[in-house]
Amino acid sequence: MSRNRPSTPRVCWNLVRNDPAAFALSISQWVLFHMSPLAVGWLLKLVLDHLVDERPGLPLMLLGAIIGVEVGRWALLVSAAVQWHGAWVGWQTVPRVNMLSSLATGDGPVAGRLPGSPGEAVSRFRDDVQDISLVLDVWLDVAGAVAAASVALAVMAAIDPMSAVATLVPIGLAIGASALLGPKLKAWRRAAREATGTVTSFIGDTFGGILAVKTAAAEDAVDAAFARLNAHRAVVARRDQIGSELIRSLGYGTGEVTVGVVLVIVATSFQRGDLSVGDIGLFASYVPIVAGLPRWIGRLGAYHRQADVSVDRLAGLMSTDDRHAALRPVTTYLRHGPPDFPAPPASDDRLHELTVEHLTVHHGTSGHGITDVSFRIGAGELVVVTGPVGAGKSTLLRGLLGLVDVDSGRVLWNGDEVAEPAEFLVPPRAAYLPQVPRLFSEPLADTVLLGLPRDGLDRAIWLACLDEDLAHMEDGIDTVIGPRGLRLSGGQVQRTGAARALVRRPDLLVVDDLSSALDVETEIRLWERLLADATSAVLMVSHRPHVLDLAARVLVMEAGRVVEIRER
C-alpha cells in the first residue's frame, strides 16, 4: 500500500477513538454475550454429575441457574443490539462528514480527487463506507469469540489436554487458508466495486440525459449498453461473492470438523473412564464455542480485505494532508454544531489589488493549458478575459483560484503572496461562478444561500436580475427548482448561480462566461446593476462587445498565452 494511503486498521482505530466510551460499552456487551454459554456449559456439567451420582434431590437450583443465564443472555443481546445500532450510524457518519469536509476545505485542487460521476461518488460514500463499518462490526464478535474460546480451551485443556490440542489444528489451517486467499479477494472486490460504480454512473447519466436519448432515438443503444455493463458487473460480482463465501465456508467447515474430531477423542477418553458424564456435557457445550472461532476469523479476513479496497478508494477523495488523518475522530461540525459563517475580511485584508505573475498550468502530457500569464485587477474593477475556444480562458480562472494544479507562478493579494489559493480565495474574499452552476433540488432560496442567513438575499436576487422571474413563480423565493435546476431555464440557472456568488459579498467575483445562456438585454441589465453596486472586483470570461466596452482591462488570449492587454 502506498505510504500516502491510510491502512484499514488505522482507519478503524480512528473511528473507535471518535467515541471510545461507546465502543467500550459495545465490545463489553458482545464479549459477555459470547461468553455466557460458558456458564451454561459449566452448570450443565454440575447437573449431569449430580444426576449420575444419584445424589438426593433434583438439582432444581442448578436448572434454575441455567434458565436464568439464558434469559439474561438474550436480554443482553437486546441491549447490545441497541448500543450497536448507535455505533453503526456513527461509524458511517464520521467518514462521510470528513470526506465532504476534505473535498470542501482541504488543501490543493479538488478536481483531481472528485469521482468521475455522481454514481461513482454515491458508490464510495455508501458502499465503501459500509465496508469499513463491517470491519468494526466484526471486531465486536471476534473479541467475544476469542475471549470465550480462550476460556473454553483453558477449561478443556485442564480436563483433557489432547482434545484442546485437537481443536487448534483445524483452526490454524482455516486461518492460514484465509490469509492465502486474501490478496485474491482484495483484487476481486476492487473489480466488483469499479463495475458497480460504472453501472451506477451510467444510470445517473441516463436519467440526466433522458431527453437527449429520446430525441436521438437512442433507446435501443442505451438498453444494449446497460445490458453490457450489467453483464460485466454480474461476472465480477459473482467472483467476488464466491471468494467471500469460500472464506466464510472454510470457517464453518472447520468448525464442523473440529467438533467431530474432539467428540471422537472425548468418547475414547470416556470409555477409558477418564471423563465423567458431566465432562462430556461440558465438552458438548464448549467445543462449538471454540469451533465457532474460525468462522469469525474468516469473516474478519474477508471484511478486512474488502475494506482495504474501500480505504484506498476513499483516500483518493481526501487532500494530501488529510489522507493519514482521513476518517479521523469526529469533526468540529459534529461536536459543536455548524461552524460560524465566514466573517468579512478585516479592513486591512480587503482587496486593493490582486496580481497574477507568470502563471503556468499544463494538463497532464497533452501540453494544453496556459503559459506565463501575468495581469492585475484593482478593487471595484472589471477585467475581461477573451479569446477563441481553447485559448485557456477557463484554465486561467481555475489556476488562479487553485482549482487545478499549477506548474509555476504566483498570486498576490495586496502584495502578499497567497500560499494556498484554494483555501484563501474563497468567500468572502472571492466567489466563483462556473459556466454551468450546479444547483440543488431545494427551494431557490436554499440553493442560493447554502446555509447562510437570509440577510442580503433580496440584494443578491436583485443584482442577479432574478426579481422579475420570482414574480412569475407560484412560490416565489421558496420555489423548489428540481434536480440541477431542472425547472429553471438556462438563463435562470446561471443567474441563480450568480445570486449564490453575490450573496456572499465577495471582494473578487470570478465569472466563467456568464453570457452563455443570457440574452443581451438581460445581461446588460445585470451588469448595469452589478457595476453600479461597485462592491466587488470582477474577473470574467466574455465575448460580448458591450461587456468588453465596460471593462477597465481586457486580456486577449491565444493558445494559452496573453497576446494583448487593452487598457480603457
C-alpha positions, -999 to 999 in steps of 0.1 A, spaced: 0 0 0 12 35 -8 27 54 21 1 81 13 -28 58 19 -41 51 54 -44 14 64 -77 -3 73 -67 -9 110 -56 27 114 -89 40 99 -109 17 121 -89 27 152 -95 64 144 -132 56 143 -130 39 177 -112 69 191 -141 90 179 -162 77 208 -142 53 228 -167 50 256 -195 39 233 -172 13 216 -160 1 250 -196 -4 261 -205 -22 229 -175 -45 230 -181 -53 266 -217 -63 259 -207 -85 230 -179 -102 249 -203 -110 277 -229 -123 252 -203 -147 236 -190 -158 270 -224 -165 286 -226 -201 271 -195 -209 292 -216 -206 323 -244 -227 309 -219 -255 299 -204 -255 334 -238 -256 351 -248 -285 327 -217 -304 339 -228 -300 375 -263 -311 367 -252 -342 349 -227 -352 375 -254 -346 402 -278 -370 384 -252 -397 377 -240 -398 413 -276 -402 423 -274 -376 450 -306 -370 469 -329 -343 454 -332 -328 420 -307 -300 411 -335 -275 408 -313 -246 418 -288 -255 390 -316 -259 365 -330 -225 375 -295 -210 372 -292 -223 336 -326 -208 327 -316 -175 344 -283 -174 324 -301 -180 291 -328 -153 299 -301 -129 309 -281 -137 277 -309 -128 254 -318 -97 274 -281 -87 270 -285 -93 232 -313 -67 230 -292 -41 249 -261 -49 228 -281 -46 196 -294 -11 206 -260 1 215 -245 -14 183 -270 5 162 -259 38 175 -223 29 170 -231 17 134 -246 50 125 -216 69 139 -191 47 121 -207 56 88 -215 92 95 -179 103 106 -161 92 74 -188 108 52 -186 141 70 -148 141 69 -147 133 32 -171 161 24 -150 184 47 -118 175 29 -134 180 -5 -148 214 5 -119 228 26 -88 206 21 -56 219 7 -48 217 -30 -71 215 -61 -101 193 -57 -106 185 -94 -83 155 -94 -99 140 -64 -135 141 -75 -151 108 -87 -158 106 -124 -195 108 -119 -222 112 -93 -229 75 -94 -193 67 -85 -195 92 -57 -226 75 -43 -208 41 -45 -179 54 -25 -199 73 1 -224 44 5 -208 11 -2 -172 18 7 -180 34 40 -202 4 48 -173 -19 41 -152 -2 68 -181 -3 92 -184 -40 87 -148 -45 99 -156 -26 132 -188 -47 135 -169 -80 132 -143 -67 157 -170 -69 183 -178 -105 176 -142 -116 171 -133 -101 205 -162 -120 221 -153 -152 202 -116 -150 212 -124 -144 248 -150 -172 250 -128 -197 231 -97 -189 252 -116 -197 284 -132 -228 269 -98 -241 257 -83 -235 291 -110 -255 308 -109 -282 282 -71 -285 285 -74 -288 322 -98 -318 318 -83 -334 286 -52 -318 271 -54 -338 239 -89 -326 230 -77 -290 234 -48 -295 210 -71 -312 185 -93 -281 183 -63 -258 175 -51 -277 144 -81 -271 121 -84 -236 134 -49 -228 123 -55 -244 89 -86 -222 84 -67 -190 94 -38 -199 70 -62 -206 41 -79 -173 47 -46 -154 46 -36 -171 14 -69 -161 -3 -68 -126 10 -49 -109 -19 -72 -126 -45 -103 -115 -26 -90 -79 -25 -85 -78 -63 -119 -93 -69 -136 -68 -46 -118 -39 -63 -131 -51 -97 -166 -55 -83 -166 -20 -68 -154 -4 -101 -180 -23 -121 -208 -13 -97 -196 24 -99 -197 22 -137 -233 9 -137 -244 35 -112 -228 62 -132 -245 51 -164 -279 51 -147 -273 86 -134 -261 98 -168 -291 82 -185 -316 99 -162 -298 132 -166 -298 129 -204 -331 112 -210 -343 140 -232 -312 136 -254 -317 99 -256 -353 102 -267 -347 130 -292 -318 109 -307 -339 78 -308 -311 61 -289 -332 39 -266 -320 6 -281 -284 17 -279 -288 27 -243 -305 -6 -234 -277 -25 -251 -250 -6 -233 -268 -10 -200 -271 -48 -206 -234 -50 -214 -223 -31 -183 -246 -53 -161 -233 -85 -176 -198 -75 -168 -208 -64 -133 -225 -98 -128 -193 -117 -137 -170 -97 -114 -196 -95 -86 -202 -133 -87 -164 -139 -85 -162 -115 -55 -192 -132 -38 -178 -167 -43 -145 -157 -29 -161 -141 2 -184 -172 7 -154 -195 3 -136 -179 32 -167 -179 53 -174 -216 44 -138 -225 55 -147 -212 89 -180 -231 91 -165 -263 77 -135 -261 100 -159 -257 129 -178 -289 120 -146 -309 115 -133 -296 149 -165 -307 166 -163 -342 151 -126 -347 159 -129 -336 195 -160 -357 201 -141 -388 189 -113 -381 213 -136 -374 242 -156 -406 235 -124 -426 237 -114 -409 270 -149 -416 284 -146 -453 275 -114 -455 295 -131 -438 324 -110 -407 323 -141 -384 319 -174 -382 336 -208 -377 321 -206 -341 332 -173 -336 314 -190 -349 282 -218 -324 287 -193 -296 292 -173 -306 261 -205 -307 241 -211 -271 251 -176 -258 248 -164 -274 216 -189 -254 194 -177 -223 211 -141 -230 201 -152 -243 167 -170 -211 160 -138 -191 163 -126 -198 127 -159 -186 114 -154 -152 129 -117 -151 120 -127 -160 84 -153 -133 83 -128 -108 97 -103 -117 69 -130 -113 42 -142 -80 55 -107 -67 61 -96 -74 25 -127 -58 12 -122 -28 34 -86 -24 21 -101 -16 -13 -126 8 2 -100 26 22 -79 31 -9 -109 44 -29 -120 68 0 -84 81 5 -85 92 -32 -111 117 -22 -90 132 5 -65 160 2 -28 150 7 -27 163 43 -59 146 52 -51 111 40 -34 99 71 -60 117 92 -88 105 69 -117 92 88 -101 108 119 -120 115 151 -152 134 145 -150 168 131 -158 201 148 -191 202 130 -204 171 147 -191 180 181 -202 216 183 -227 222 156 -224 241 123 -193 264 121 -198 302 122 -204 318 89 -173 334 74 -167 369 87 -159 397 63 -122 402 58 -106 428 82 -102 463 67 -65 458 60 -73 425 43 -99 439 19 -89 437 -18 -69 466 -31 -51 448 -58 -48 412 -70 -17 404 -90 -10 373 -110 26 367 -120 38 342 -146 10 317 -140 16 284 -159 -8 254 -159 -4 223 -181 -29 195 -183 -11 162 -180 10 152 -210 -12 170 -235 7 203 -230 -26 222 -232 -32 249 -206 -17 284 -201 18 296 -201 34 326 -183 2 347 -178 5 379 -158 -20 406 -151 -35 427 -122 -70 437 -111 -78 465 -87 -107 469 -62 -140 475 -80 -125 469 -115 -140 448 -142 -113 428 -161 -125 406 -190 -106 376 -205 -115 369 -241 -102 348 -270 -111 318 -292 -122 284 -279 -93 265 -264 -73 296 -257 -71 287 -220 -95 312 -205 -113 288 -181 -79 273 -172 -67 307 -162 -96 313 -138 -92 278 -123 -55 281 -119 -59 315 -102 -83 300 -77 -62 269 -71 -89 246 -86 -62 228 -107 -26 220 -102 -3 249 -110 31 243 -125 46 277 -117 37 313 -110 22 330 -80 -9 350 -69 -5 381 -47 -33 397 -26 -25 433 -18 12 425 -25 13 394 -2 18 360 -19 -11 336 -15 3 302 -4 -28 282 -9 -52 299 -33 -78 271 -29 -81 279 8 -76 317 6 -96 327 -24 -130 316 -10 -159 337 3 -159 363 15 -126 371 -3 -136 356 -36 -165 337 -52 -165 317 -84 -193 313 -109 -186 285 -135 -202 283 -169 -228 257 -157 -236 262 -120 -246 231 -100 -278 237 -82 -295 216 -56 -331 202 -57 -342 226 -30 -362 258 -27 -345 285 -47 -336 304 -15 -318 274 -1 -297 267 -32 -287 304 -33 -279 307 4 -263 272 10 -266 277 48 -261 315 50 -288 335 68 -312 354 46 -295 388 52 -286 401 18 -307 376 -1 -330 402 -16 -300 423 -27 -283 393 -44 -316 383 -62 -319 419 -75 -283 421 -86 -287 388 -105 -319 401 -122 -340 372 -107 -365 395 -91 -388 396 -122 -386 358 -126 -397 353 -90 -428 373 -96 -440 347 -121 -432 317 -98 -461 305 -77 -440 300 -45 -416 329 -52 -382 325 -35 -393 292 -20 -400 275 -53 -384 241 -54 -362 241 -85 -359 204 -91 -327 183 -97 -299 205 -110 -324 234 -115 -345 213 -139 -375 236 -135 -355 267 -144 -344 279 -178 -307 280 -187 -306 317 -181 -323 314 -147 -298 287 -137 -269 310 -145 -285 339 -127 -293 317 -97 -256 308 -96 -247 345 -98 -270 352 -69 -253 324 -49 -219 341 -55 -232 376 -49 -250 369 -16 -215 361 -2 -204 397 -9 -170 388 -23 -142 412 -28 -134 394 -60 -161 378 -83 -147 353 -108 -171 345 -136 -166 320 -164 -187 333 -193 -220 344 -177 -234 353 -211 -236 318 -225 -272 314 -216 -283 350 -212 -300 372 -238 -282 405 -244 -309 427 -228 -308 407 -195 -270 406 -194 -268 444 -200 -293 450 -171 -273 426 -148 -240 444 -155 -255 478 -150 -268 468 -116 -235 450 -106 -212 478 -117 -235 504 -100 -232 484 -68 -194 485 -71 -187 463 -41 -167 436 -60 -139 435 -84 -149 412 -113 -127 389 -134 -147 373 -161 -146 354 -194 -168 370 -221 -170 377 -258 -199 402 -258 -188 436 -272 -208 456 -247 -191 438 -218 -157 444 -233 -166 481 -236 -173 482 -199 -140 466 -188 -112 485 -173 -88 460 -188 -92 432 -215 -69 402 -216 -68 387 -251 -56 351 -251 -45 327 -278 -31 292 -274 -27 296 -237 -9 329 -237 -20 366 -232 -12 382 -265 -26 416 -257 -38 437 -228 -62 465 -236 -65 493 -211 -95 515 -212 
